Each structure stands twice: as C-alpha cells, then as structure tokens.
Amino acid sequence: MANKDLIELKGTIEELLPATMFKVRLESGQIVLGHLSGKLRMNKIRLSLGDSVRVEMTPYDLTKGRITYRF
C-alpha cells in the first residue's frame, strides 16, 4: 500500500488505554482507536488527554488509525 492511499485527519485524545493505545475523537465527531507510530515510540513522545494529534487511516478500516504527529 502506498502513502497516497492513506487518509490523514486531525483529532484530540479522549481516553488513554493500555499498550500505547488511545481513543481519538476526530474533527468529524467520530471516535477511533489509535496506536502510536514507530517514530513517536522511538523518540518517546508522550501523549495525554486533550492533545491534538494527526491520525493516518486506511480506507479499508475507518475504526482504527496510526497517530503520526502531536501538535
């Protein structure tokens, strides 16, 4: 899958879950399950409630995504 197939959306962290998983509320109001990307894990970027993030999602499953950036 190429990067052009990904959907990038902005959202805010709603809930912290175990194993670096998060519930993210998108700008559209939808809540998705997000996990940290490798770069965020490698650089030990911490996320907390209310943080604004960018989420990449595949068009095949719009209920899960990868958190790629924290604003």
N, CA, C and O atoms as a CHARMM CRD file, in Angstrom:
* protein
*
  284
    1    1 MET  N      0.83800  -1.16700   0.00000 PROA 1      0.00000
    2    1 MET  CA     0.00000   0.00000   0.00000 PROA 1      0.00000
    3    1 MET  C      0.88800   1.23700   0.00000 PROA 1      0.00000
    4    1 MET  O      1.82500   1.33400   0.79300 PROA 1      0.00000
    5    2 ALA  N      0.60200   2.15900  -0.86800 PROA 2      0.00000
    6    2 ALA  CA     1.38000   3.38600  -0.96200 PROA 2      0.00000
    7    2 ALA  C      0.82800   4.43800  -0.00400 PROA 2      0.00000
    8    2 ALA  O     -0.30800   4.33600   0.45800 PROA 2      0.00000
    9    3 ASN  N      1.64600   5.44900   0.28900 PROA 3      0.00000
   10    3 ASN  CA     1.21500   6.50900   1.19200 PROA 3      0.00000
   11    3 ASN  C      0.03600   7.29000   0.64800 PROA 3      0.00000
   12    3 ASN  O     -0.71800   7.87500   1.42600 PROA 3      0.00000
   13    4 LYS  N     -0.14700   7.31800  -0.66400 PROA 4      0.00000
   14    4 LYS  CA    -1.25100   8.08200  -1.23200 PROA 4      0.00000
   15    4 LYS  C     -2.60600   7.46100  -0.89700 PROA 4      0.00000
   16    4 LYS  O     -3.63200   8.12300  -1.05100 PROA 4      0.00000
   17    5 ASP  N     -2.63600   6.20700  -0.44400 PROA 5      0.00000
   18    5 ASP  CA    -3.87800   5.54800  -0.08800 PROA 5      0.00000
   19    5 ASP  C     -4.34300   5.88700   1.32100 PROA 5      0.00000
   20    5 ASP  O     -5.45000   5.50900   1.70300 PROA 5      0.00000
   21    6 LEU  N     -3.52800   6.58900   2.10400 PROA 6      0.00000
   22    6 LEU  CA    -3.87500   6.88700   3.49000 PROA 6      0.00000
   23    6 LEU  C     -4.73300   8.13000   3.58400 PROA 6      0.00000
   24    6 LEU  O     -4.63000   9.03800   2.75900 PROA 6      0.00000
   25    7 ILE  N     -5.59100   8.16400   4.61200 PROA 7      0.00000
   26    7 ILE  CA    -6.42500   9.32200   4.91300 PROA 7      0.00000
   27    7 ILE  C     -5.85600   9.96500   6.16400 PROA 7      0.00000
   28    7 ILE  O     -5.72000   9.29500   7.18800 PROA 7      0.00000
   29    8 GLU  N     -5.52100  11.25000   6.10600 PROA 8      0.00000
   30    8 GLU  CA    -4.98000  11.96500   7.26100 PROA 8      0.00000
   31    8 GLU  C     -6.05400  12.87200   7.83200 PROA 8      0.00000
   32    8 GLU  O     -6.65100  13.67400   7.11400 PROA 8      0.00000
   33    9 LEU  N     -6.29700  12.74000   9.14000 PROA 9      0.00000
   34    9 LEU  CA    -7.29900  13.54100   9.82700 PROA 9      0.00000
   35    9 LEU  C     -6.71800  14.08400  11.12100 PROA 9      0.00000
   36    9 LEU  O     -5.74600  13.54400  11.64900 PROA 9      0.00000
   37   10 LYS  N     -7.31700  15.15500  11.63000 PROA 10     0.00000
   38   10 LYS  CA    -6.90900  15.71400  12.91700 PROA 10     0.00000
   39   10 LYS  C     -7.93200  15.32900  13.97000 PROA 10     0.00000
   40   10 LYS  O     -9.11600  15.16600  13.67700 PROA 10     0.00000
   41   11 GLY  N     -7.45200  15.18600  15.21300 PROA 11     0.00000
   42   11 GLY  CA    -8.34100  14.83900  16.30500 PROA 11     0.00000
   43   11 GLY  C     -7.72200  15.17200  17.64400 PROA 11     0.00000
   44   11 GLY  O     -6.62200  15.72000  17.71200 PROA 11     0.00000
   45   12 THR  N     -8.44100  14.83400  18.71900 PROA 12     0.00000
   46   12 THR  CA    -7.94300  15.05300  20.07500 PROA 12     0.00000
   47   12 THR  C     -8.04300  13.74800  20.85400 PROA 12     0.00000
   48   12 THR  O     -8.93200  12.93200  20.61200 PROA 12     0.00000
   49   13 ILE  N     -7.12100  13.56400  21.78800 PROA 13     0.00000
   50   13 ILE  CA    -7.09200  12.36300  22.61600 PROA 13     0.00000
   51   13 ILE  C     -8.24000  12.42600  23.62300 PROA 13     0.00000
   52   13 ILE  O     -8.36300  13.39800  24.36900 PROA 13     0.00000
   53   14 GLU  N     -9.07500  11.39400  23.64200 PROA 14     0.00000
   54   14 GLU  CA   -10.21600  11.33200  24.55200 PROA 14     0.00000
   55   14 GLU  C     -9.96300  10.40400  25.73600 PROA 14     0.00000
   56   14 GLU  O    -10.40000  10.67800  26.85400 PROA 14     0.00000
   57   15 GLU  N     -9.24800   9.29400  25.48200 PROA 15     0.00000
   58   15 GLU  CA    -9.03900   8.30300  26.54300 PROA 15     0.00000
   59   15 GLU  C     -7.70700   7.60400  26.32400 PROA 15     0.00000
   60   15 GLU  O     -7.32200   7.31800  25.19000 PROA 15     0.00000
   61   16 LEU  N     -7.00200   7.33100  27.42600 PROA 16     0.00000
   62   16 LEU  CA    -5.74100   6.59900  27.37800 PROA 16     0.00000
   63   16 LEU  C     -6.02200   5.13600  27.68100 PROA 16     0.00000
   64   16 LEU  O     -6.69400   4.82400  28.66500 PROA 16     0.00000
   65   17 LEU  N     -5.51400   4.23700  26.84300 PROA 17     0.00000
   66   17 LEU  CA    -5.70100   2.80100  27.00700 PROA 17     0.00000
   67   17 LEU  C     -4.34400   2.14200  27.18400 PROA 17     0.00000
   68   17 LEU  O     -3.32400   2.76000  26.88200 PROA 17     0.00000
   69   18 PRO  N     -4.30200   0.89800  27.66900 PROA 18     0.00000
   70   18 PRO  CA    -3.01400   0.20400  27.81700 PROA 18     0.00000
   71   18 PRO  C     -2.33700  -0.05000  26.46800 PROA 18     0.00000
   72   18 PRO  O     -2.96800  -0.00300  25.41200 PROA 18     0.00000
   73   19 ALA  N     -1.04700  -0.31600  26.54000 PROA 19     0.00000
   74   19 ALA  CA    -0.23300  -0.69100  25.37200 PROA 19     0.00000
   75   19 ALA  C     -0.19400   0.42000  24.32900 PROA 19     0.00000
   76   19 ALA  O     -0.31700   0.14900  23.13400 PROA 19     0.00000
   77   20 THR  N     -0.02700   1.66100  24.76200 PROA 20     0.00000
   78   20 THR  CA     0.06600   2.84400  23.89500 PROA 20     0.00000
   79   20 THR  C     -1.07400   2.92400  22.87800 PROA 20     0.00000
   80   20 THR  O     -0.86200   3.25600  21.71200 PROA 20     0.00000
   81   21 MET  N     -2.27300   2.61800  23.33700 PROA 21     0.00000
   82   21 MET  CA    -3.47500   2.76700  22.51600 PROA 21     0.00000
   83   21 MET  C     -4.27000   3.94600  23.06300 PROA 21     0.00000
   84   21 MET  O     -4.23200   4.23000  24.26000 PROA 21     0.00000
   85   22 PHE  N     -4.98000   4.61800  22.19200 PROA 22     0.00000
   86   22 PHE  CA    -5.72100   5.81600  22.57200 PROA 22     0.00000
   87   22 PHE  C     -7.05900   5.83800  21.85000 PROA 22     0.00000
   88   22 PHE  O     -7.17700   5.32900  20.73500 PROA 22     0.00000
   89   23 LYS  N     -8.07300   6.42900  22.48700 PROA 23     0.00000
   90   23 LYS  CA    -9.31700   6.73300  21.80300 PROA 23     0.00000
   91   23 LYS  C     -9.21000   8.18000  21.36000 PROA 23     0.00000
   92   23 LYS  O     -8.96700   9.07500  22.16900 PROA 23     0.00000
   93   24 VAL  N     -9.39500   8.40100  20.06100 PROA 24     0.00000
   94   24 VAL  CA    -9.21200   9.72000  19.46500 PROA 24     0.00000
   95   24 VAL  C    -10.54600  10.17800  18.88200 PROA 24     0.00000
   96   24 VAL  O    -11.18600   9.44800  18.12600 PROA 24     0.00000
   97   25 ARG  N    -10.95900  11.40200  19.24300 PROA 25     0.00000
   98   25 ARG  CA   -12.15500  11.98800  18.64700 PROA 25     0.00000
   99   25 ARG  C    -11.70600  12.84700  17.47200 PROA 25     0.00000
  100   25 ARG  O    -10.97000  13.81900  17.64000 PROA 25     0.00000
  101   26 LEU  N    -12.16300  12.47100  16.27800 PROA 26     0.00000
  102   26 LEU  CA   -11.80700  13.20400  15.07500 PROA 26     0.00000
  103   26 LEU  C    -12.61700  14.48500  14.98100 PROA 26     0.00000
  104   26 LEU  O    -13.58700  14.67200  15.71500 PROA 26     0.00000
  105   27 GLU  N    -12.21200  15.37700  14.06400 PROA 27     0.00000
  106   27 GLU  CA   -12.92900  16.63700  13.88100 PROA 27     0.00000
  107   27 GLU  C    -14.37500  16.41000  13.45900 PROA 27     0.00000
  108   27 GLU  O    -15.23900  17.24700  13.71900 PROA 27     0.00000
  109   28 SER  N    -14.63600  15.28300  12.81200 PROA 28     0.00000
  110   28 SER  CA   -15.99600  14.96600  12.36800 PROA 28     0.00000
  111   28 SER  C    -16.87300  14.45500  13.50800 PROA 28     0.00000
  112   28 SER  O    -18.08100  14.30100  13.32900 PROA 28     0.00000
  113   29 GLY  N    -16.28600  14.18800  14.68000 PROA 29     0.00000
  114   29 GLY  CA   -17.03600  13.69100  15.81800 PROA 29     0.00000
  115   29 GLY  C    -16.92600  12.19000  16.01600 PROA 29     0.00000
  116   29 GLY  O    -17.34700  11.67300  17.05100 PROA 29     0.00000
  117   30 GLN  N    -16.36900  11.48200  15.04600 PROA 30     0.00000
  118   30 GLN  CA   -16.20600  10.03400  15.12800 PROA 30     0.00000
  119   30 GLN  C    -15.08100   9.69700  16.10800 PROA 30     0.00000
  120   30 GLN  O    -14.07700  10.40700  16.17300 PROA 30     0.00000
  121   31 ILE  N    -15.25000   8.61700  16.86800 PROA 31     0.00000
  122   31 ILE  CA   -14.20700   8.15500  17.78900 PROA 31     0.00000
  123   31 ILE  C    -13.55100   6.92300  17.17900 PROA 31     0.00000
  124   31 ILE  O    -14.23100   5.96900  16.80100 PROA 31     0.00000
  125   32 VAL  N    -12.20000   6.95200  17.08400 PROA 32     0.00000
  126   32 VAL  CA   -11.44800   5.83900  16.52200 PROA 32     0.00000
  127   32 VAL  C    -10.40100   5.38400  17.53300 PROA 32     0.00000
  128   32 VAL  O    -10.04600   6.11900  18.45400 PROA 32     0.00000
  129   33 LEU  N     -9.92100   4.17700  17.34500 PROA 33     0.00000
  130   33 LEU  CA    -8.85900   3.61000  18.17200 PROA 33     0.00000
  131   33 LEU  C     -7.53500   3.88500  17.47200 PROA 33     0.00000
  132   33 LEU  O     -7.36500   3.52500  16.30800 PROA 33     0.00000
  133   34 GLY  N     -6.59300   4.52000  18.17100 PROA 34     0.00000
  134   34 GLY  CA    -5.32300   4.86900  17.55600 PROA 34     0.00000
  135   34 GLY  C     -4.15600   4.30000  18.32700 PROA 34     0.00000
  136   34 GLY  O     -4.20400   4.18400  19.55200 PROA 34     0.00000
  137   35 HSD  N     -3.09600   3.94200  17.60000 PROA 35     0.00000
  138   35 HSD  CA    -1.86300   3.49800  18.24200 PROA 35     0.00000
  139   35 HSD  C     -0.72300   4.38900  17.76300 PROA 35     0.00000
  140   35 HSD  O     -0.82700   5.02900  16.71700 PROA 35     0.00000
  141   36 LEU  N      0.35800   4.43000  18.52500 PROA 36     0.00000
  142   36 LEU  CA     1.48900   5.30100  18.20900 PROA 36     0.00000
  143   36 LEU  C      2.29000   4.75700  17.03500 PROA 36     0.00000
  144   36 LEU  O      2.45900   3.54700  16.89000 PROA 36     0.00000
  145   37 SER  N      2.77600   5.66400  16.20400 PROA 37     0.00000
  146   37 SER  CA     3.65500   5.25100  15.11400 PROA 37     0.00000
  147   37 SER  C      5.04900   4.96700  15.66800 PROA 37     0.00000
  148   37 SER  O      5.34700   5.31200  16.81100 PROA 37     0.00000
  149   38 GLY  N      5.88100   4.35600  14.87900 PROA 38     0.00000
  150   38 GLY  CA     7.22500   3.98200  15.30600 PROA 38     0.00000
  151   38 GLY  C      8.09500   5.16700  15.67000 PROA 38     0.00000
  152   38 GLY  O      8.87500   5.09100  16.62000 PROA 38     0.00000
  153   39 LYS  N      7.97600   6.27500  14.92600 PROA 39     0.00000
  154   39 LYS  CA     8.78400   7.46500  15.20800 PROA 39     0.00000
  155   39 LYS  C      8.42600   8.05700  16.56900 PROA 39     0.00000
  156   39 LYS  O      9.31400   8.49300  17.30100 PROA 39     0.00000
  157   40 LEU  N      7.13600   8.07900  16.92000 PROA 40     0.00000
  158   40 LEU  CA     6.74300   8.61200  18.22100 PROA 40     0.00000
  159   40 LEU  C      7.22700   7.71000  19.34500 PROA 40     0.00000
  160   40 LEU  O      7.64800   8.20100  20.39200 PROA 40     0.00000
  161   41 ARG  N      7.17500   6.39900  19.14500 PROA 41     0.00000
  162   41 ARG  CA     7.67900   5.46800  20.15800 PROA 41     0.00000
  163   41 ARG  C      9.19200   5.60700  20.31500 PROA 41     0.00000
  164   41 ARG  O      9.71300   5.63100  21.43000 PROA 41     0.00000
  165   42 MET  N      9.88700   5.69900  19.18100 PROA 42     0.00000
  166   42 MET  CA    11.34200   5.76000  19.20100 PROA 42     0.00000
  167   42 MET  C     11.83700   7.02200  19.91800 PROA 42     0.00000
  168   42 MET  O     12.83100   6.97500  20.64300 PROA 42     0.00000
  169   43 ASN  N     11.14900   8.13900  19.71600 PROA 43     0.00000
  170   43 ASN  CA    11.54300   9.40300  20.33500 PROA 43     0.00000
  171   43 ASN  C     10.86300   9.65300  21.67100 PROA 43     0.00000
  172   43 ASN  O     10.99400  10.73400  22.24400 PROA 43     0.00000
  173   44 LYS  N     10.13200   8.64900  22.17300 PROA 44     0.00000
  174   44 LYS  CA     9.49100   8.68600  23.49500 PROA 44     0.00000
  175   44 LYS  C      8.59500   9.90800  23.67100 PROA 44     0.00000
  176   44 LYS  O      8.63700  10.57800  24.70300 PROA 44     0.00000
  177   45 ILE  N      7.78200  10.19100  22.64900 PROA 45     0.00000
  178   45 ILE  CA     6.82400  11.28800  22.71300 PROA 45     0.00000
  179   45 ILE  C      5.64000  10.83600  23.55000 PROA 45     0.00000
  180   45 ILE  O      5.03300   9.80400  23.26300 PROA 45     0.00000
  181   46 ARG  N      5.30600  11.60200  24.58600 PROA 46     0.00000
  182   46 ARG  CA     4.20700  11.26000  25.48200 PROA 46     0.00000
  183   46 ARG  C      2.94700  11.99100  25.05000 PROA 46     0.00000
  184   46 ARG  O      3.00100  13.15600  24.65400 PROA 46     0.00000
  185   47 LEU  N      1.81000  11.30300  25.12700 PROA 47     0.00000
  186   47 LEU  CA     0.52200  11.90200  24.81500 PROA 47     0.00000
  187   47 LEU  C     -0.32800  11.89900  26.07200 PROA 47     0.00000
  188   47 LEU  O     -0.25300  10.97100  26.87700 PROA 47     0.00000
  189   48 SER  N     -1.13100  12.92800  26.23900 PROA 48     0.00000
  190   48 SER  CA    -2.04000  12.98500  27.38100 PROA 48     0.00000
  191   48 SER  C     -3.41500  13.43400  26.89500 PROA 48     0.00000
  192   48 SER  O     -3.58600  13.77900  25.72500 PROA 48     0.00000
  193   49 LEU  N     -4.38000  13.42800  27.78800 PROA 49     0.00000
  194   49 LEU  CA    -5.74400  13.80400  27.44300 PROA 49     0.00000
  195   49 LEU  C     -5.78800  15.22700  26.89700 PROA 49     0.00000
  196   49 LEU  O     -5.15300  16.13300  27.43800 PROA 49     0.00000
  197   50 GLY  N     -6.54100  15.40800  25.82300 PROA 50     0.00000
  198   50 GLY  CA    -6.71100  16.73700  25.24800 PROA 50     0.00000
  199   50 GLY  C     -5.68100  17.13600  24.21900 PROA 50     0.00000
  200   50 GLY  O     -5.82200  18.19300  23.60400 PROA 50     0.00000
  201   51 ASP  N     -4.64700  16.33500  24.00200 PROA 51     0.00000
  202   51 ASP  CA    -3.63000  16.66400  22.99800 PROA 51     0.00000
  203   51 ASP  C     -4.23100  16.58700  21.60200 PROA 51     0.00000
  204   51 ASP  O     -5.02600  15.69500  21.30900 PROA 51     0.00000
  205   52 SER  N     -3.84900  17.52000  20.74800 PROA 52     0.00000
  206   52 SER  CA    -4.25100  17.48000  19.34100 PROA 52     0.00000
  207   52 SER  C     -3.25900  16.61000  18.58100 PROA 52     0.00000
  208   52 SER  O     -2.04800  16.75500  18.74800 PROA 52     0.00000
  209   53 VAL  N     -3.76400  15.71300  17.75300 PROA 53     0.00000
  210   53 VAL  CA    -2.91500  14.77300  17.02400 PROA 53     0.00000
  211   53 VAL  C     -3.37100  14.66300  15.57300 PROA 53     0.00000
  212   53 VAL  O     -4.49400  15.02800  15.22500 PROA 53     0.00000
  213   54 ARG  N     -2.46700  14.14800  14.73600 PROA 54     0.00000
  214   54 ARG  CA    -2.80400  13.80500  13.35200 PROA 54     0.00000
  215   54 ARG  C     -2.86100  12.28800  13.26500 PROA 54     0.00000
  216   54 ARG  O     -1.95900  11.60400  13.74900 PROA 54     0.00000
  217   55 VAL  N     -3.91200  11.75900  12.65300 PROA 55     0.00000
  218   55 VAL  CA    -4.13800  10.31900  12.56500 PROA 55     0.00000
  219   55 VAL  C     -4.16300   9.90900  11.10100 PROA 55     0.00000
  220   55 VAL  O     -4.83500  10.53900  10.28500 PROA 55     0.00000
  221   56 GLU  N     -3.42600   8.84600  10.76700 PROA 56     0.00000
  222   56 GLU  CA    -3.47700   8.25200   9.43200 PROA 56     0.00000
  223   56 GLU  C     -4.36900   7.02900   9.49100 PROA 56     0.00000
  224   56 GLU  O     -4.23300   6.19300  10.38400 PROA 56     0.00000
  225   57 MET  N     -5.28700   6.92700   8.53200 PROA 57     0.00000
  226   57 MET  CA    -6.19900   5.78800   8.48800 PROA 57     0.00000
  227   57 MET  C     -6.19800   5.21400   7.08700 PROA 57     0.00000
  228   57 MET  O     -5.96400   5.93000   6.11400 PROA 57     0.00000
  229   58 THR  N     -6.45800   3.92800   6.98700 PROA 58     0.00000
  230   58 THR  CA    -6.59700   3.27900   5.70900 PROA 58     0.00000
  231   58 THR  C     -8.07300   3.31800   5.31100 PROA 58     0.00000
  232   58 THR  O     -8.93900   3.27300   6.18500 PROA 58     0.00000
  233   59 PRO  N     -8.37400   3.39900   4.04300 PROA 59     0.00000
  234   59 PRO  CA    -9.78400   3.42600   3.63600 PROA 59     0.00000
  235   59 PRO  C    -10.50400   2.10100   3.88300 PROA 59     0.00000
  236   59 PRO  O    -11.73100   2.04900   3.79600 PROA 59     0.00000
  237   60 TYR  N     -9.77700   1.04300   4.18700 PROA 60     0.00000
  238   60 TYR  CA   -10.39800  -0.26900   4.38500 PROA 60     0.00000
  239   60 TYR  C    -10.99800  -0.43400   5.77200 PROA 60     0.00000
  240   60 TYR  O    -11.97600  -1.16400   5.93300 PROA 60     0.00000
  241   61 ASP  N    -10.42500   0.23700   6.79200 PROA 61     0.00000
  242   61 ASP  CA   -10.93200   0.12700   8.16000 PROA 61     0.00000
  243   61 ASP  C    -10.91600   1.52000   8.79100 PROA 61     0.00000
  244   61 ASP  O     -9.86500   2.01200   9.20400 PROA 61     0.00000
  245   62 LEU  N    -12.07700   2.14200   8.85900 PROA 62     0.00000
  246   62 LEU  CA   -12.16500   3.51600   9.34900 PROA 62     0.00000
  247   62 LEU  C    -12.41100   3.59400  10.85300 PROA 62     0.00000
  248   62 LEU  O    -12.82000   4.63700  11.36200 PROA 62     0.00000
  249   63 THR  N    -12.16200   2.48500  11.57000 PROA 63     0.00000
  250   63 THR  CA   -12.32400   2.49800  13.02000 PROA 63     0.00000
  251   63 THR  C    -10.98100   2.48600  13.74300 PROA 63     0.00000
  252   63 THR  O    -10.94300   2.63000  14.96500 PROA 63     0.00000
  253   64 LYS  N     -9.88100   2.31800  13.01400 PROA 64     0.00000
  254   64 LYS  CA    -8.54400   2.26000  13.60900 PROA 64     0.00000
  255   64 LYS  C     -7.61600   3.18300  12.83200 PROA 64     0.00000
  256   64 LYS  O     -7.81500   3.43800  11.64400 PROA 64     0.00000
  257   65 GLY  N     -6.58900   3.68000  13.53500 PROA 65     0.00000
  258   65 GLY  CA    -5.64600   4.55900  12.86500 PROA 65     0.00000
  259   65 GLY  C     -4.31100   4.58700  13.57500 PROA 65     0.00000
  260   65 GLY  O     -4.15200   4.03900  14.66600 PROA 65     0.00000
  261   66 ARG  N     -3.35000   5.23900  12.93200 PROA 66     0.00000
  262   66 ARG  CA    -1.99800   5.37900  13.46900 PROA 66     0.00000
  263   66 ARG  C     -1.76600   6.85600  13.77000 PROA 66     0.00000
  264   66 ARG  O     -1.95100   7.70600  12.89900 PROA 66     0.00000
  265   67 ILE  N     -1.36000   7.16000  14.99800 PROA 67     0.00000
  266   67 ILE  CA    -1.09200   8.53400  15.39800 PROA 67     0.00000
  267   67 ILE  C      0.32700   8.87000  14.94300 PROA 67     0.00000
  268   67 ILE  O      1.29200   8.23600  15.37100 PROA 67     0.00000
  269   68 THR  N      0.44600   9.87800  14.06800 PROA 68     0.00000
  270   68 THR  CA     1.75000  10.18000  13.48000 PROA 68     0.00000
  271   68 THR  C      2.35300  11.49500  13.94100 PROA 68     0.00000
  272   68 THR  O      3.54500  11.72600  13.74200 PROA 68     0.00000
  273   69 TYR  N      1.55000  12.36900  14.55600 PROA 69     0.00000
  274   69 TYR  CA     2.07900  13.67500  14.93200 PROA 69     0.00000
  275   69 TYR  C      1.27600  14.24000  16.09000 PROA 69     0.00000
  276   69 TYR  O      0.05600  14.08400  16.13600 PROA 69     0.00000
  277   70 ARG  N      1.95500  14.90000  17.02900 PROA 70     0.00000
  278   70 ARG  CA     1.28500  15.60000  18.13100 PROA 70     0.00000
  279   70 ARG  C      1.52700  17.09100  17.95900 PROA 70     0.00000
  280   70 ARG  O      2.66900  17.52200  17.79400 PROA 70     0.00000
  281   71 PHE  N      0.46200  17.87800  17.99700 PROA 71     0.00000
  282   71 PHE  CA     0.57500  19.33000  17.83200 PROA 71     0.00000
  283   71 PHE  C      0.84600  20.01400  19.13900 PROA 71     0.00000
  284   71 PHE  O      0.97000  21.23800  19.18100 PROA 71     0.00000
